[in-house]
Amino acid sequence: MTDVVANSTSHLSDADLQAMAAYLKSLDPGQARAHQADAERAGATARKLAAARDLSLGERLYLDNCNACHFVSGKGAERVFPQLDGPRWSPLTSRTRCCT
């Protein structure tokens, strides 16, 4: 994510940022409910990541690249690293900056 911010999104023009924000705001909030965190499933994922056994490539990548800031729970540290699981978060609409 750091590479994305450093080498891509940090170079967007104000017009591009506004267009992206307008798109994100146009999304149907009803769809977000279909993707909200399922506590039981999230707990199972956190336990599997914490055990660090028989992990898929994606799970290993998460542990190697995201876990230090967002933790195995994906909840991050309030006001420092945003929650990845659950309510939508966007660097365009949040004062909290991710992975910079």
Buried (B, 14 or more C-beta within 10 A) or exposed (E): BEEEBEEEBEEEEEEEEEEBBEEEEEEEEEEEEEEEBEEEEBEEBBEBBEEEEEBEEEBEEBBEEBBEBBBBBBBBEEEEBBBBBBEBBEBBEEEBEBBE
